[in-house]
Amino acid sequence: MRQRLAIAVIFLALLVGLADRRPFDPGPALLDRVLDLPRDRSRLGGYSGLHLAEDGAEFVIVSDRGRVLRGSLLREGGHLSGVRAKPILSLRDTRGKPVRGMANDAEGVAVAPDGTLFVSFEGAHQILAYPVGETTGARIETPIFFATLPSNGGLEALAIDPEGRLITIPERSFRRNRATPVYRQDVDGWTELPGYVRSHGFLPVGADVGPDGRLYILERHFAGLGFASRVRSFALGPELSDARLILRTPARRHGNLEGLSVWRDGQGQIRLTMISDDNFLALLPGQIVEYILPKSLANKGATH
C-alpha cells in the first residue's frame, strides 16, 4: 500500500510539472526575510488575515478559529527579527459571545483610520466591525446573495480603500467563467467592480490597498504537493484595470500564504508582508514572509 501511495504521489508530481510548461516569471518583488511563528495547536495557528500599521510594526492577525492577536513585529537593520505579541483573544459575535462553529472562520482583516477593526468570515459570509474599545461585533450590512457563496469559498479577502470604503473578494463564485466578483461598499450599498479575472489556477485569498492607491490581491494555487503564491496589483476605479504581476512563487517556496499587508518603508520601498496558514498541521509552516518592491520598480510591474 505504501509503495502504491508513493508511486501515486510521484505520478501526481510529474503531472503537475508537465501541466505547466509556461515560462516562469517571478515578478519584480524580492524576498527579504522569512520569520517562523510560534505554534500552539489549541489556540495559536491557522493564521489567515494580517494588517500592519503604516510603519510596518504594529499588527493585527486573525485566525480561522475565530481568534485575534495583536502585537508588533521586531526588526534589526530593517529586517524582520521577531514578534512581540499580546495575549490572544476570541472574536465575539453581535451578542458578545465568542464566535463558534461555522461562524468562527475569520479570513480577512482591515483597520480603518479611526481604528475600527473589520473582520470577514468565510463560513458565515459576514463582516463584523469592532470599534476601538468594543469587543462585541457589529454586523455590516451586506447583500443577501452573499449567503449563496460556496461554504468554503466565501469572503476571503478584505481591504479598505483611500476613501474608507470596504472591499471584499470571495475565494470562489458560482460563475462558470473565471471572472471573480470584487465588491466595494458605497453609500448606496455594495457595488461590483469588474476587471478581476482568475488565471492559471490561482484563487484570491488576501488583499490590501497599498500606499500607491493600488489594490494588491494575494492569490494561492494548490499545486499537488504544495502551495504556489502570486500577488497582482490593480488600479482602482469603477473597475479594476492595469493588472500588474508583482510576485509569483513556485510551489513549496513558502507555505499557505493567506494574509497580505502592503506598506512603504523609510527608504520609500513598498513592502509586501504576508502570513501563512498552517491549518494547525505540523507539516505546514506558520510564517511571516516579507518581500520588497524596490523604489525604482514601485510603480512598475509586468502586465499580466
Kinemage of the C-alpha trace (Angstrom):
@kinemage 1
@onewidth
@group {chain A} dominant
@subgroup {mainchain}
@vectorlist {calphas} color= white
{ca met a 1} P 0.000 0.000 0.000
{ca arg a 2} L 2.758 2.451 0.933
{ca gln a 3} L 4.607 1.684 -2.305
{ca arg a 4} L 1.480 2.295 -4.376
{ca leu a 5} L 0.849 5.538 -2.496
{ca ala a 6} L 4.416 6.706 -3.119
{ca ile a 7} L 4.097 5.903 -6.812
{ca ala a 8} L 0.819 7.802 -6.962
{ca val a 9} L 2.379 10.862 -5.312
{ca ile a 10} L 5.331 10.804 -7.724
{ca phe a 11} L 2.974 10.409 -10.680
{ca leu a 12} L 0.907 13.351 -9.468
{ca ala a 13} L 4.015 15.487 -9.129
{ca leu a 14} L 5.034 14.613 -12.692
{ca leu a 15} L 1.592 15.524 -13.971
{ca val a 16} L 1.739 18.859 -12.165
{ca gly a 17} L 5.140 19.556 -13.657
{ca leu a 18} L 4.057 18.617 -17.168
{ca ala a 19} L 0.820 20.552 -16.946
{ca asp a 20} L 2.504 23.946 -16.809
{ca arg a 21} L 5.333 24.497 -19.273
{ca arg a 22} L 4.890 28.275 -19.442
{ca pro a 23} L 7.981 30.431 -18.867
{ca phe a 24} L 8.115 31.268 -15.161
{ca asp a 25} L 8.029 34.976 -14.319
{ca pro a 26} L 8.642 35.602 -10.590
{ca gly a 27} L 7.764 39.301 -10.812
{ca pro a 28} L 9.905 42.208 -9.587
{ca ala a 29} L 9.423 41.735 -5.816
{ca leu a 30} L 12.469 40.408 -3.953
{ca leu a 31} L 12.436 38.197 -0.850
{ca asp a 32} L 13.754 39.988 2.227
{ca arg a 33} L 13.018 37.738 5.218
{ca val a 34} L 11.049 34.700 6.425
{ca leu a 35} L 10.092 34.581 10.106
{ca asp a 36} L 8.758 31.408 11.742
{ca leu a 37} L 5.792 31.861 14.077
{ca pro a 38} L 5.126 30.019 17.365
{ca arg a 39} L 2.781 27.045 17.396
{ca asp a 40} L 0.063 26.136 19.855
{ca arg a 41} L -2.465 23.742 18.390
{ca ser a 42} L -5.098 24.661 20.940
{ca arg a 43} L -5.093 28.419 20.270
{ca leu a 44} L -2.323 29.782 18.052
{ca gly a 45} L -2.103 28.819 14.410
{ca gly a 46} L -4.455 28.951 11.473
{ca tyr a 47} L -3.271 32.486 10.713
{ca ser a 48} L -5.427 33.768 7.874
{ca gly a 49} L -5.538 37.569 7.911
{ca leu a 50} L -2.896 40.237 8.551
{ca his a 51} L -2.978 44.008 8.978
{ca leu a 52} L 0.105 46.143 9.596
{ca ala a 53} L 0.227 49.773 10.644
{ca glu a 54} L 1.710 52.271 8.196
{ca asp a 55} L 5.165 51.856 9.734
{ca gly a 56} L 5.080 48.057 9.370
{ca ala a 57} L 5.378 47.485 13.124
{ca glu a 58} L 2.036 47.105 14.922
{ca phe a 59} L -0.002 44.163 13.657
{ca val a 60} L -3.418 42.561 13.912
{ca ile a 61} L -3.711 38.881 12.971
{ca val a 62} L -6.904 36.838 12.790
{ca ser a 63} L -7.132 33.064 12.711
{ca asp a 64} L -9.624 30.699 11.142
{ca arg a 65} L -10.666 29.568 14.613
{ca gly a 66} L -12.066 32.965 15.500
{ca arg a 67} L -9.080 34.393 17.374
{ca val a 68} L -7.371 37.774 17.134
{ca leu a 69} L -3.766 38.500 18.021
{ca arg a 70} L -2.223 41.951 18.353
{ca gly a 71} L 1.395 42.888 18.792
{ca ser a 72} L 4.399 44.290 16.994
{ca leu a 73} L 6.998 42.998 14.569
{ca leu a 74} L 10.591 43.426 15.693
{ca arg a 75} L 13.283 44.448 13.225
{ca glu a 76} L 17.054 44.636 13.108
{ca gly a 77} L 18.552 46.754 10.374
{ca gly a 78} L 15.128 46.982 8.789
{ca his a 79} L 14.750 43.188 8.546
{ca leu a 80} L 12.234 41.062 10.455
{ca ser a 81} L 13.788 39.557 13.567
{ca gly a 82} L 10.960 38.603 15.918
{ca val a 83} L 7.429 39.089 17.207
{ca arg a 84} L 6.182 40.691 20.415
{ca ala a 85} L 2.590 39.542 20.914
{ca lys a 86} L -0.148 40.395 23.375
{ca pro a 87} L -2.481 37.710 24.773
{ca ile a 88} L -4.619 36.106 22.105
{ca leu a 89} L -8.343 36.869 22.337
{ca ser a 90} L -11.533 35.389 20.945
{ca leu a 91} L -13.504 37.362 18.405
{ca arg a 92} L -17.053 37.923 19.628
{ca asp a 93} L -20.322 37.959 17.734
{ca thr a 94} L -23.138 40.514 17.857
{ca arg a 95} L -24.313 39.061 21.184
{ca gly a 96} L -20.904 39.399 22.765
{ca lys a 97} L -20.242 35.656 22.724
{ca pro a 98} L -17.137 34.010 21.195
{ca val a 99} L -17.769 33.074 17.577
{ca arg a 100} L -18.327 29.324 17.233
{ca gly a 101} L -18.727 26.622 14.616
{ca met a 102} L -19.108 27.722 11.008
{ca ala a 103} L -19.202 31.338 12.190
{ca asn a 104} L -15.634 31.368 13.548
{ca asp a 105} L -13.734 31.082 10.229
{ca ala a 106} L -12.180 34.565 10.212
{ca glu a 107} L -10.248 35.129 6.992
{ca gly a 108} L -9.833 38.812 6.170
{ca val a 109} L -8.946 41.778 8.355
{ca ala a 110} L -8.793 45.516 7.764
{ca val a 111} L -8.418 48.511 10.068
{ca ala a 112} L -9.996 51.901 9.353
{ca pro a 113} L -8.179 55.193 10.034
{ca asp a 114} L -10.258 55.635 13.221
{ca gly a 115} L -9.046 52.251 14.489
{ca thr a 116} L -12.227 50.276 13.791
{ca leu a 117} L -11.374 46.631 13.157
{ca phe a 118} L -13.244 44.850 10.366
{ca val a 119} L -13.168 41.059 10.009
{ca ser a 120} L -14.641 38.948 7.211
{ca phe a 121} L -15.829 35.421 7.952
{ca glu a 122} L -15.821 32.804 5.218
{ca gly a 123} L -18.264 30.232 6.568
{ca ala a 124} L -20.878 32.705 7.800
{ca his a 125} L -20.441 35.041 4.785
{ca gln a 126} L -20.447 38.102 7.026
{ca ile a 127} L -18.341 41.094 8.025
{ca leu a 128} L -18.201 42.276 11.640
{ca ala a 129} L -16.956 45.653 12.842
{ca tyr a 130} L -15.219 46.227 16.185
{ca pro a 131} L -14.869 49.934 17.067
{ca val a 132} L -11.971 50.882 19.314
{ca gly a 133} L -12.648 49.666 22.846
{ca glu a 134} L -15.500 47.378 21.768
{ca thr a 135} L -15.282 43.591 21.904
{ca thr a 136} L -18.788 42.869 20.622
{ca gly a 137} L -19.039 42.716 16.852
{ca ala a 138} L -21.469 44.864 14.868
{ca arg a 139} L -22.703 43.282 11.660
{ca ile a 140} L -22.014 45.188 8.446
{ca glu a 141} L -24.979 45.080 6.100
{ca thr a 142} L -24.133 43.006 3.037
{ca pro a 143} L -26.125 41.840 0.002
{ca ile a 144} L -28.456 38.891 0.539
{ca phe a 145} L -26.744 36.963 -2.243
{ca phe a 146} L -23.533 36.786 -0.192
{ca ala a 147} L -25.283 33.923 1.615
{ca thr a 148} L -25.250 31.914 -1.627
{ca leu a 149} L -21.458 31.858 -1.849
{ca pro a 150} L -19.805 28.424 -1.558
{ca ser a 151} L -19.358 27.340 2.061
{ca asn a 152} L -15.580 27.065 1.675
{ca gly a 153} L -15.251 29.895 -0.811
{ca gly a 154} L -16.767 32.895 0.923
{ca leu a 155} L -15.431 36.312 1.914
{ca glu a 156} L -11.740 35.510 1.945
{ca ala a 157} L -10.134 38.918 1.351
{ca leu a 158} L -10.889 42.268 2.979
{ca ala a 159} L -9.368 45.720 2.431
{ca ile a 160} L -10.160 49.428 2.828
{ca asp a 161} L -9.627 51.938 0.020
{ca pro a 162} L -8.263 55.501 0.495
{ca glu a 163} L -11.837 56.815 0.884
{ca gly a 164} L -12.554 54.413 3.741
{ca arg a 165} L -14.732 52.027 1.717
{ca leu a 166} L -14.550 48.301 2.411
{ca ile a 167} L -13.522 45.969 -0.408
{ca thr a 168} L -14.118 42.228 -0.170
{ca ile a 169} L -13.447 39.317 -2.501
{ca pro a 170} L -14.879 35.796 -2.222
{ca glu a 171} L -12.448 32.975 -2.856
{ca arg a 172} L -14.864 31.325 -5.260
{ca ser a 173} L -18.101 32.115 -7.045
{ca phe a 174} L -20.737 30.135 -8.883
{ca arg a 175} L -19.854 31.797 -12.160
{ca arg a 176} L -18.705 29.478 -14.890
{ca asn a 177} L -16.205 31.931 -16.329
{ca arg a 178} L -13.067 32.933 -14.486
{ca ala a 179} L -14.306 36.387 -13.558
{ca thr a 180} L -14.347 36.723 -9.779
{ca pro a 181} L -16.520 39.455 -8.290
{ca val a 182} L -14.835 42.197 -6.278
{ca tyr a 183} L -17.268 44.152 -4.103
{ca arg a 184} L -16.859 47.673 -2.721
{ca gln a 185} L -19.066 49.228 -0.079
{ca asp a 186} L -20.513 52.531 -1.268
{ca val a 187} L -23.030 54.969 0.204
{ca asp a 188} L -25.894 53.189 -1.544
{ca gly a 189} L -24.743 49.661 -0.738
{ca trp a 190} L -22.277 47.333 -2.375
{ca thr a 191} L -21.012 47.774 -5.933
{ca glu a 192} L -19.323 45.113 -8.020
{ca leu a 193} L -16.013 46.173 -9.558
{ca pro a 194} L -15.397 44.216 -12.778
{ca gly a 195} L -11.955 43.530 -14.172
{ca tyr a 196} L -10.538 40.832 -11.892
{ca val a 197} L -10.121 37.531 -13.712
{ca arg a 198} L -8.594 34.378 -12.239
{ca ser a 199} L -5.876 32.611 -14.207
{ca his a 200} L -3.518 29.642 -14.025
{ca gly a 201} L -5.461 28.047 -11.162
{ca phe a 202} L -4.859 30.857 -8.653
{ca leu a 203} L -7.647 31.881 -6.250
{ca pro a 204} L -7.854 35.126 -4.221
{ca val a 205} L -7.083 34.753 -0.513
{ca gly a 206} L -5.944 38.188 0.674
{ca ala a 207} L -5.975 41.837 -0.348
{ca asp a 208} L -4.778 45.266 0.685
{ca val a 209} L -4.737 48.755 -0.787
{ca gly a 210} L -1.127 49.867 -0.936
{ca pro a 211} L 0.339 53.309 -0.230
{ca asp a 212} L 0.298 53.859 -4.005
{ca gly a 213} L -3.500 53.531 -4.019
{ca arg a 214} L -3.482 50.265 -5.962
{ca leu a 215} L -5.367 47.135 -4.909
{ca tyr a 216} L -2.964 44.264 -4.248
{ca ile a 217} L -4.501 40.787 -4.375
{ca leu a 218} L -2.739 37.753 -2.905
{ca glu a 219} L -3.621 34.558 -4.757
{ca arg a 220} L -2.988 30.907 -3.952
{ca his a 221} L -2.697 27.802 -6.077
{ca phe a 222} L -2.505 24.277 -4.689
{ca ala a 223} L -0.010 22.606 -6.999
{ca gly a 224} L -0.353 18.980 -5.903
{ca leu a 225} L 2.466 18.823 -3.358
{ca gly a 226} L 2.452 22.368 -2.072
{ca phe a 227} L 1.212 25.912 -2.481
{ca ala a 228} L 2.287 28.467 -5.044
{ca ser a 229} L 1.542 32.140 -4.428
{ca arg a 230} L 1.025 35.166 -6.611
{ca val a 231} L 0.432 38.862 -5.990
{ca arg a 232} L -1.073 41.126 -8.622
{ca ser a 233} L -1.933 44.805 -8.302
{ca phe a 234} L -4.732 46.748 -9.986
{ca ala a 235} L -5.673 50.370 -10.475
{ca leu a 236} L -8.831 51.156 -8.510
{ca gly a 237} L -11.754 52.924 -10.153
{ca pro a 238} L -15.235 51.994 -11.338
{ca glu a 239} L -13.490 48.789 -12.393
{ca leu a 240} L -10.139 47.137 -11.789
{ca ser a 241} L -7.627 47.861 -14.540
{ca asp a 242} L -3.914 47.904 -15.360
{ca ala a 243} L -3.193 44.468 -13.872
{ca arg a 244} L 0.470 44.038 -12.923
{ca leu a 245} L 2.303 40.953 -11.774
{ca ile a 246} L 4.183 41.821 -8.589
{ca leu a 247} L 5.226 38.408 -7.264
{ca arg a 248} L 4.898 34.764 -8.172
{ca thr a 249} L 6.482 31.907 -6.242
{ca pro a 250} L 6.911 28.286 -7.272
{ca ala a 251} L 5.145 25.577 -5.304
{ca arg a 252} L 6.629 24.891 -1.854
{ca arg a 253} L 8.692 28.097 -1.772
{ca his a 254} L 6.520 29.123 1.164
{ca gly a 255} L 3.553 27.678 2.991
{ca asn a 256} L -0.100 28.526 2.533
{ca leu a 257} L 0.171 32.321 2.289
{ca glu a 258} L -3.243 33.852 3.024
{ca gly a 259} L -2.887 37.301 4.600
{ca leu a 260} L -1.320 40.368 2.953
{ca ser a 261} L -0.373 43.843 4.137
{ca val a 262} L 1.266 46.388 1.818
{ca trp a 263} L 3.164 49.392 3.177
{ca arg a 264} L 6.054 51.751 2.408
{ca asp a 265} L 9.241 51.706 4.475
{ca gly a 266} L 11.536 54.587 5.389
{ca gln a 267} L 13.545 54.124 2.197
{ca gly a 268} L 10.483 54.566 0.013
{ca gln a 269} L 10.258 50.895 -0.899
{ca ile a 270} L 6.901 49.130 -0.971
{ca arg a 271} L 6.922 46.021 1.201
{ca leu a 272} L 4.594 43.050 0.884
{ca thr a 273} L 4.218 41.338 4.255
{ca met a 274} L 2.335 38.035 4.157
{ca ile a 275} L 1.323 35.406 6.683
{ca ser a 276} L 0.888 31.683 6.106
{ca asp a 277} L -1.899 29.498 7.452
{ca asp a 278} L -0.535 26.277 8.948
{ca asn a 279} L -4.060 24.812 9.236
{ca phe a 280} L -2.914 23.569 12.676
{ca leu a 281} L -0.859 20.914 10.861
{ca ala a 282} L 2.761 20.172 11.748
{ca leu a 283} L 3.578 19.679 8.059
{ca leu a 284} L 2.678 23.254 7.146
{ca pro a 285} L 4.766 26.228 8.301
{ca gly a 286} L 3.307 29.211 10.114
{ca gln a 287} L 5.388 32.123 8.869
{ca ile a 288} L 5.541 35.813 8.166
{ca val a 289} L 7.132 36.362 4.773
{ca glu a 290} L 8.284 39.759 3.551
{ca tyr a 291} L 9.117 40.868 0.022
{ca ile a 292} L 10.324 44.241 -1.210
{ca leu a 293} L 9.288 46.029 -4.352
{ca pro a 294} L 12.308 48.300 -4.966
{ca lys a 295} L 11.618 52.015 -5.182
{ca ser a 296} L 12.690 52.057 -8.817
{ca leu a 297} L 10.004 49.452 -9.560
{ca ala a 298} L 7.327 50.590 -7.125
{ca asn a 299} L 5.176 51.971 -9.908
{ca lys a 300} L 6.034 49.296 -12.421
{ca gly a 301} L 5.257 45.639 -12.889
{ca ala a 302} L 4.698 43.146 -15.627
{ca thr a 303} L 1.282 43.415 -17.234
{ca his a 304} L -0.434 40.095 -16.577
